[in-house]
Amino acid sequence: MSQLTNHLVIFAKAPRLGTVKSRLAVDLGAVEACRLYRQMAERTIRVLSGDPRWQTYLALTPDKDAFSGFNLSAPMLARMAQGQGDLGERMDRVFKALAPGPVVIVGTDLPDINTEKVARAFKALGNHDAVIGPAGDGGYWLIGLKRRPKIASIFDNVRWSNTETLADTIGNIEREILGARIKKLEQLDDIDDIESYQKWQKKNDRNNI
């Protein structure tokens, strides 16, 4: 019996001025915030795509930008539109649309993400129903599902951009999967505002992503 394909989906917004990293833009300005976002996103795509352990997809929003927006060469990268709805509806659509096999979704605002962190997530799905990477703000930087058995949405009534986002999602998984086995990965902090950006700079002794 052939092994199922691992699917890695990178969720991203098209890097359009004034539409990304609005909280960073308050302190850095819209141009610099957009530049940093593009830099983080392109680094994430470059680092994670092309790894033979998984098929990588770039899921973009808005849909009209699904085939444009980033200046990079990634021939092994498949592109797809996220579709309409809130973040949960869009992630649920992706989970259900892909071919059989484990699915892991990550964002583009984690300058410290690497292939080994993603590999640990897929490894965890070998004997867990779900894997999740907590963030310090109550959300999460990664979520993955084995997708066996098939389940309804795990994102119903999740309070997004909230300190309860992680707890809401875990509660939904436990409700949908009897005896759910959930693996938590290490906590990572994404860069959403000037405080998190400066914290990352200080931690890494760097001025650029």
Protein Blocks (a to p, Z undefined) as FASTA:
>chain_A
ZZdddddddddddddehiaokllmmmnojklmmmmmmmmmmmmmmmmgopakbccddddd
dfklmmghiacddfkbccddebecdfklmmmmmmmmpccdddddddfkbfkbcfklmmmm
mmmmmmpcbdcdddfkopafbdcdehiacdddfkgoiaehiaklmmmmmmmmmmmmghia
cdddddddddfbfklmmmmmmmnopabZZ
